[in-house]
């Protein structure tokens, strides 16, 4: 679909969404909400210089949520014909009459709706500007750079290039009508290295951006992927012990994700989080400030409005170690007798969930190298495996690989170990935060150090 076609359909989709809301109200709904989404995606993967896959697709769909008092139902379709839409509306209305009443159900209150104004830097047409041959060349250049970086790299899981453009319209019976257009592109490489004994290791690296102009060069991505792969060779096991553990930014991001899960209103009202009942209490070290900000220009989690048509905003989740806010949509806010934080997330079907905007740990002043300097003996984590995290108790146990720290220096690769602790203690025991915060998605963290974690090894 060309740019001109997209521009034309955007006008049609806003009108279409408003029309479907009107049809649902005419059919007997007391409230109605429609989301319409369309997008184009391109993906290519190259392995050992040969094109392994080439995919280009377009999609379009519509979701309708209706209310009959405090009963609610939703349906979705990709059929935008009059008959398809009539079926969508009648199906939703019929379902809403047989579902159970829920005293917390309902759309946000009048006056809560709105959206951020101005250009948020979320959409750039240049992600689709490259001809197919050049897109393939991006993937091939990333792989070639990784393969050429070191003689120990003789194999590869490939290089890739992806591009996507999306457009979403949200309309409801309370008068809200909003649109959001977004784009992204990415390039990656995944080389395989082999040591003298025949042991093999694989790692990868990538760059992702809203615009082609901000994408890192395929060569730099390939070289970084090679560096990360080579440092994993000749891995050893270490004895079981308690030591400081340093989480690289990519791994620290998962810990910040755990804070999101713990502060998620859905988990809170169900009593399924160790943050339940902890508002205003100290839950982390004093240096910890975790912020969710859906307003950052160009952010991967930025949007002018959330999944219910409320303006996105900046919410401080943890301030100087104290839990200040849960992250809520309208339903969970009502359950907790609070206000939505504008974190409703919405697919085509079902009720809104809760999603982060741009969630991040505020960086410190140390360079990553300085953060390592006073570690006599410890572990720098480069990969985590498994999902051994209990959000009710905070118990944490995951397989890991990384690099051993000796007298402040990264020395040899470490593998086949498990790290264990409890998130409640781990957040309190964060002793240092670096200054290397970079967003490569909607959740980000700088390098951080946690004192006294248990490593289960040889």
Secondary structure by P-SEA (a helix, b strand, c coil): ccaaaaaaaaaaaaaaaaaaaaaaaaaccccbbbbbbbbbbbbbbbccccccccccccccbbbbbbbccccbbbbbbccccaaaaaaaaaaaaaaaacbbbbccccccccccbbbbcccccccccccccccaaaaaaaaaaaaaaaaacccccccccccbbbbbbbbbbbbcccbbbbbbbbcccccbbbbbbbccccbbbbbbcccccccccccccaaaaaaaaaaaaaaacbbbbbccbbbbbbbcaaaaaaaaaaaaaaacaaaaaacccccccccccccccccbbbbbbcccccccccccccccccbbbbbbcccccccccccccaaaaaaacbbbcccbbbcccccbbbbbcccccccccccccccccccccbbbbcccccccccccccbbbbbbbbbbbccccccbbbccbbbbbbaaaaaaacccccccccccccbbbcbbbbcccccccc
